[in-house]
Amino acid sequence: MDQLITRTGTLTGGKLRVFSLHLDFAAGMRARWATSLMLKLAGEHWVGSSEMWKLDSLLSAQAIRKMITHEASQADVLVVAVSSLNHRELEMIRWLESLAPCPVNSSAPGLMIGLFGDETNQAKELDWTVKRCMSSAQQANRDFIWHWMEDPAAGEPEWLVSHIENFLSRKLAALDHHYLPETVLEFA
C-alpha cells in the first residue's frame, strides 16, 4: 500500500524512487546533487530512496546488469549523467532502450533527467544523445528533460525544481485516483 494517513491526518504520497546512472566522476557528482535536491523537495511527505550506479557496472556480470536494469525500470525518476559527449555512448543508449519492455509498478508516467556535457565540453554528440534518450523515455512511459551539467554550487536549480514539483503533483494525483478512500489505512 503506497498511501497512508499519518497520526496527524496528513496525506503522504508514498514512495519516491530515484535511480542514477553516470559515466564518470564529475557526472556522478552532478547526479548526486540532482538526486539530493529531488529528495529534499519531496520532503517528509514521500519516503525517498535512491540508487546510483556507474555505467561500467552494466558491463560486469549478467546477474548484476539484470538487477540494475530491474531497479532502474522500477524507479520513478531516472537520472542519466554524462560529462563529455565527444563520442556516442552506445552502451548507455542500448541499456536505456532495454528498459522499455520492463514491467513498471507505477500509476503515473515516470521522469528521465539527462545531465549532459558541461561548460568546457560542449558535446559534439548532444543532439544524437538527446534524441535517443527522448525516444527511450517515451518507450518506457517517462517524460524527458535535460540540462547542461552546471557546477552545482553555481547553478540555478529552478529548471529542476519546477519539473520535480510537477512530477510529484502528478504522482500524488495518480495515487489519489488509484486508491479509494476506504482503502487508505490509518497507522497508530
N, C-alpha and C positions, 0 to 999 in steps of 0.2 A: 504494500500500500504506500503510494508516494505522497499522499497528502494527509495531514492530520491537524487537529486543533490542539494547541498547547494549553497549559493550565490557565493562562491569561486570556484564552479565547482567540489568540492571534492565528490567522490562517498562514500556514507555511507552504511553500511551493514544492517541497520535496527535494530531490537530489539534483545537483548540477555537476556533471562530469566533464572535465576538461582534459583533452589529450593533446600533447605537443610532440611534434617531430621536427628535429633540427639537423642541419648538415655540418655545422661547425660550432666552435666555442662562442663566437660573437652572436651567432644566430640563437644559440641556446640561452644566452643571457637575455636577449630580446624576447624570446618565447616565455621565459620565466617571468619577466616583467609584465607581459600581457596577461599571463595566467594569474599572477598575483592581483593585478588590477581587476580582473573579472571576478575573482573570488571575494575581493573586498567590496565590489559593487553589489554582489549577491547578498552580502551581509548575513545576518542571523536568520533570515527567512528561508535560506536554502542550505542544505547540507552539501558542502562543496568537497570535491575530491579532484586530484589531478595526477596525471602520469606524464612523464617526459622521457622520450627516447631519442637516441641519435640514429640517423639513417643507417649507419654501419651495423646496428643491431639487427636490422632486417636481413642482412647478408649472412648472419650466423645460422645456427641450427634451424631446421624447418619447424620444429616444435615452438621455438621462441618466436619465429616470424608469425606462425599461426596464432599464438597467444596475443602478440602485439596487434595483429590485424583485428582480432575479435574485440579487444579493448577499445581500439580506435573506432570501430564501427558502432560501438555502444555509447560512445561519448556524445554529449550534447554539443560540445564545441571542440573543433579540431583546429589546432594551430600548426601551421607549416612555416618554418623559418629557414631562410637561405641567405647568407651574406653576399655571396657572389654568384651571379648567373652568367658568367662569361662563357659557359657551355651548357648545353641542355642536360638537365638532371633526369635522365630517362628512368632510372631505378625508382626515384621518388614518384614520378608520374605513373609508372606502372603500378606501384603499390597503391596510390590513391585510387586508380581505376579499379583495383581489386576490391575496394570497399563497397562498391555499388551493389553487388548481389548479396551482401551480408544482411541477415535479418536485423532490424533495428527495433529496440524496445522503447519507442518514444511516440508520444501522441502529437508532437509538433515537429515541423522541419528543424533540422539541426543548423549549425553555423560552421563554416570553414573560414578561417582567417589566414591570409597569406602575409607574411612579413618578408619582403624581398629587397635585396641589394642594400646599399647604404649611400651616404653622401659621396664616398670615394669610389664606389663600384656601381656606376650607372649601368646596370645589367644589359648586356647585348641581347640576351635571350629572354628579356622581361615579357615581351608581347606573347611569345610562344608559351611561356610558363603560365602566364595569367589565363590565357585561353584554355589551356589543358586543365588547369586547376578549376576553372569555372565549369567546364564540361564534367569533370569528375564530381564536383559538388552537386550539380544538378542531378546526375545519375544516382547519387547517394541521398537525395532529398535533403540537401543542405543549401542554405543561402551562402553566397561567397562574397567576401570583401577582402581587399588587400591594401597595403600601405608600405611606403618605404620604411626600412628599419632605421629609425632615428635613434640617437642616443637617448635612452630613457630619461636621463636627468634633464635633457634639454627639450625633449619632445613635448608637444601638446597632446594629451590623450583624448581630446574631445571627440575625435573621429571614432575612437574605440568605445568610449563611454556611451555615446548615443546608440551605436549598434548593439551593444550589450544590453542596455536598458530596454530597447525594443524587443530583443530576443527574449529576455526574461519575462517581459509582459506577455508576449505571445505564448511562451511556455506555460505561464501561470494560467492564462485564459484556456489553454488546451486542457490543463489539469482540472480546472473548474468545470469544464464542459464534460470531461471524461468521467468524473466521479459524481454521482448523485449525492445530495446532502445526507441521505440515510446511510451511505457507505463511509462517511467521514467518521473516524474514530476519535474518541477523546481519551487521552492517556493521563493518568493521575500520577 
